[in-house]
């Protein structure tokens, strides 16, 4: 994601500038502390600009998946794909059964995301006994569609105004929410790919339905995107391993 790349590039530039305030390098054309502070300022401005840059709406042109049905519009999204040497039914079963401890770095990255705070069992604090999909549905996610062996779609409220909220259901997900909400929708899509093989993809879309929540979520999304992308790649690899070893 471009915004995340700019954010972390700016942070790297700022850190390099800070280092150069302690030890200048003529080779890098930063011979003085004043010039090093300019490097810090450039990096800081890049990062601040990335955090505050606007997020724009995207829309699906023609619905072809259940994800399109539940999330036809979004401002934030990511998609990852992997070919698995197993038939769709086995891959879909692996999606439903894979656990957090099978996903490399999952617990480490979610521990970082929650700041090390102890929280109830959820997608950011899963155990090692239950499949991660089961944990997710106990911790705020709802299954929006399950069309085995093709597609599984989950949804969750990821930002909301303070106060009580109604229980989230697939039917409620189709209806407009009051301003101040951000809804995340995630799918796993399995398609046949040659004799006995499959392609599995996972896509996440987030729709923020007011300018204020969109601005707040943009800064959050751009900050966590690298870790989020890594988790999803490792998640697909765990699905691959389970599907091809069973």
C-alpha positions as CSV (number, residue, x, y, z in Angstrom):
1,X,0.0,0.0,0.0
2,X,1.4,3.3,-1.1
3,X,0.5,5.3,2.0
4,X,2.1,2.8,4.3
5,X,5.2,2.7,2.2
6,X,5.5,6.5,2.4
7,X,4.9,6.4,6.1
8,X,7.7,4.0,6.9
9,X,10.0,5.5,4.3
10,X,9.6,8.8,6.1
11,X,10.3,7.2,9.5
12,X,13.5,5.6,8.1
13,X,14.6,9.0,6.7
14,X,13.9,10.7,10.0
15,X,15.9,8.1,12.0
16,X,18.8,8.4,9.6
17,X,18.7,12.2,10.1
18,X,18.8,11.7,13.9
19,X,21.8,9.5,13.6
20,X,23.5,12.0,11.4
21,X,23.0,14.7,14.0
22,X,25.3,12.7,16.2
23,X,27.8,11.8,13.5
24,X,27.8,13.7,10.2
25,X,28.8,12.0,6.9
26,X,30.2,14.0,4.1
27,X,29.8,11.0,1.8
28,X,26.0,11.3,2.2
29,X,26.3,15.1,1.7
30,X,25.2,15.8,5.2
31,X,28.3,17.4,6.7
32,X,26.6,19.5,9.4
33,X,24.1,19.1,12.1
34,X,21.8,21.7,10.6
35,X,21.6,19.7,7.4
36,X,21.0,16.5,9.4
37,X,18.1,18.3,11.1
38,X,16.7,19.1,7.6
39,X,16.8,15.4,6.9
40,X,14.8,14.7,10.1
41,X,12.3,17.4,9.1
42,X,11.8,15.9,5.6
43,X,11.3,12.4,7.0
44,X,8.8,13.7,9.6
45,X,6.8,15.6,7.0
46,X,6.7,12.5,4.8
47,X,5.3,10.4,7.7
48,X,2.9,13.1,8.8
49,X,1.6,13.5,5.3
50,X,1.1,9.7,4.9
51,X,-0.9,9.6,8.1
52,X,-3.1,12.5,7.2
53,X,-3.5,11.8,3.4
54,X,-7.2,11.3,2.4
55,X,-8.5,7.9,1.6
56,X,-10.7,7.4,-1.5
57,X,-13.7,5.2,-2.2
58,X,-13.4,2.2,-4.4
59,X,-16.4,0.2,-5.8
60,X,-16.8,-3.2,-7.4
61,X,-18.1,-2.9,-10.9
62,X,-19.8,-6.2,-11.1
63,X,-20.4,-8.6,-8.2
64,X,-18.7,-11.9,-8.7
65,X,-18.1,-13.1,-5.2
66,X,-20.0,-13.1,-1.9
67,X,-17.4,-10.6,-0.6
68,X,-18.6,-8.2,-3.4
69,X,-22.1,-8.8,-2.1
70,X,-21.3,-7.7,1.4
71,X,-18.6,-5.1,0.7
72,X,-19.2,-3.5,-2.6
73,X,-17.5,-0.3,-1.5
74,X,-14.3,0.3,0.5
75,X,-11.5,2.8,1.2
76,X,-8.9,0.3,2.5
77,X,-8.1,-3.1,1.2
78,X,-5.5,-5.8,0.7
79,X,-5.4,-9.1,-1.2
80,X,-3.0,-12.1,-1.1
81,X,-3.0,-15.3,-3.2
82,X,-1.3,-18.6,-3.0
83,X,-1.4,-21.8,-5.2
84,X,-2.0,-24.9,-3.1
85,X,-1.4,-28.5,-4.4
86,X,-4.7,-29.8,-3.0
87,X,-8.3,-29.9,-4.3
88,X,-10.7,-27.1,-3.2
89,X,-12.6,-29.2,-0.7
90,X,-9.4,-30.0,1.2
91,X,-8.2,-26.4,1.1
92,X,-11.6,-25.1,2.3
93,X,-11.4,-27.6,5.2
94,X,-7.9,-26.3,6.1
95,X,-9.2,-22.8,6.1
96,X,-11.8,-23.8,8.7
97,X,-9.4,-25.8,10.8
98,X,-6.1,-23.9,10.9
99,X,-5.1,-22.6,14.3
100,X,-3.1,-19.5,15.3
101,X,-0.1,-21.5,16.5
102,X,0.2,-22.9,12.9
103,X,0.6,-19.3,11.5
104,X,4.2,-18.1,11.7
105,X,4.6,-14.9,13.7
106,X,0.8,-14.5,14.2
107,X,0.9,-14.4,18.0
108,X,3.9,-12.1,18.0
109,X,2.4,-9.6,15.6
110,X,-1.0,-9.6,17.3
111,X,0.8,-9.1,20.7
112,X,2.5,-6.1,19.3
113,X,-0.8,-4.8,17.8
114,X,-2.5,-4.9,21.2
115,X,0.5,-3.4,22.9
116,X,1.1,-6.5,25.0
117,X,-2.1,-5.9,27.0
118,X,-4.0,-8.9,28.2
119,X,-7.4,-9.1,26.5
120,X,-10.2,-11.7,26.2
121,X,-9.8,-14.4,23.6
122,X,-10.2,-12.9,20.2
123,X,-8.5,-12.6,16.8
124,X,-5.7,-10.5,18.4
125,X,-5.4,-12.9,21.4
126,X,-6.1,-16.4,20.1
127,X,-5.3,-19.6,22.0
128,X,-3.8,-22.7,20.5
129,X,-6.7,-25.1,20.9
130,X,-9.4,-23.8,18.6
131,X,-9.3,-23.0,14.9
132,X,-8.7,-19.3,14.4
133,X,-12.0,-18.9,12.5
134,X,-13.8,-20.2,15.6
135,X,-11.9,-17.8,17.8
136,X,-12.7,-14.9,15.5
137,X,-16.5,-15.6,15.6
138,X,-16.4,-15.6,19.4
139,X,-14.5,-12.3,19.5
140,X,-16.6,-10.0,17.4
141,X,-16.5,-11.4,13.9
142,X,-19.6,-12.9,12.3
143,X,-19.8,-15.4,9.4
144,X,-21.5,-13.5,6.5
145,X,-21.4,-16.3,4.0
146,X,-20.1,-19.9,3.8
147,X,-20.3,-21.5,0.4
148,X,-18.1,-24.6,0.7
149,X,-15.8,-25.3,-1.0
150,X,-15.5,-21.9,-2.7
151,X,-15.8,-19.0,-0.3
152,X,-15.9,-18.0,3.3
153,X,-16.8,-14.4,4.3
154,X,-16.5,-12.8,7.7
155,X,-17.3,-9.3,8.9
156,X,-16.7,-7.2,12.0
157,X,-17.2,-3.7,13.3
158,X,-13.7,-2.2,13.7
159,X,-14.6,1.3,14.7
160,X,-17.9,2.6,16.2
161,X,-19.2,5.5,18.3
162,X,-19.2,5.1,22.0
163,X,-22.3,3.5,23.6
164,X,-24.2,0.3,23.3
165,X,-24.5,-1.3,19.9
166,X,-26.9,-4.0,18.5
167,X,-25.7,-7.5,17.9
168,X,-24.0,-7.8,14.6
169,X,-25.6,-10.3,12.1
170,X,-25.2,-11.0,8.4
171,X,-28.6,-9.3,7.8
172,X,-27.5,-6.2,9.7
173,X,-24.3,-6.0,7.7
174,X,-26.3,-5.4,4.5
175,X,-28.0,-2.4,6.0
176,X,-26.6,1.2,6.2
177,X,-25.0,2.0,9.6
178,X,-25.3,5.3,11.3
179,X,-22.3,7.7,10.7
180,X,-19.2,6.9,12.7
181,X,-18.7,3.2,11.8
182,X,-15.9,1.3,10.0
183,X,-16.8,-2.2,8.8
184,X,-14.2,-4.8,7.9
185,X,-15.0,-7.7,5.6
186,X,-12.6,-10.5,4.9
187,X,-12.9,-13.5,2.7
188,X,-11.1,-16.7,1.7
189,X,-11.8,-17.7,-1.9
190,X,-10.8,-21.1,-3.3
191,X,-10.8,-21.8,-7.1
192,X,-9.7,-25.0,-8.9
193,X,-6.3,-24.6,-10.5
194,X,-5.4,-27.6,-12.7
195,X,-5.8,-31.2,-11.8
196,X,-6.1,-31.6,-8.0
197,X,-4.7,-28.1,-7.2
198,X,-6.3,-24.8,-6.1
199,X,-5.7,-21.1,-5.8
200,X,-6.7,-19.6,-2.5
201,X,-6.9,-15.9,-1.9
202,X,-7.8,-13.7,1.0
203,X,-9.0,-10.2,0.6
204,X,-9.8,-7.6,3.3
205,X,-11.9,-4.5,2.7
206,X,-12.7,-1.8,5.2
207,X,-15.4,0.8,4.7
208,X,-15.6,3.9,6.9
209,X,-18.9,5.7,6.6
210,X,-18.0,9.2,7.8
211,X,-15.1,11.6,7.1
212,X,-14.0,11.6,10.8
213,X,-13.8,7.8,11.2
214,X,-12.2,7.5,7.7
215,X,-9.5,9.9,8.7
216,X,-8.8,8.1,12.0
217,X,-8.8,4.7,10.4
218,X,-6.5,5.8,7.6
219,X,-3.7,6.6,10.1
220,X,-4.3,3.3,11.9
221,X,-4.4,1.2,8.6
222,X,-1.3,2.7,7.2
223,X,0.5,2.0,10.5
224,X,-0.4,-1.6,10.8
225,X,-0.5,-2.6,7.1
226,X,3.0,-4.2,6.9
227,X,2.2,-6.5,9.9
228,X,-1.3,-7.2,8.6
229,X,0.0,-8.2,5.1
230,X,2.6,-10.5,6.7
231,X,0.0,-12.2,8.9
232,X,-2.2,-12.9,5.8
233,X,0.7,-14.3,3.8
234,X,1.7,-16.6,6.7
235,X,-2.0,-17.5,7.2
236,X,-2.2,-18.7,3.6
237,X,1.1,-20.7,4.0
238,X,-0.4,-22.4,7.1
239,X,-3.5,-23.3,5.1
240,X,-1.3,-24.7,2.4
241,X,0.7,-26.8,4.9
242,X,-2.5,-28.2,6.5
243,X,-4.2,-28.9,3.2
244,X,-1.2,-30.7,1.7
245,X,-0.2,-32.7,4.8
246,X,-3.6,-34.1,5.7
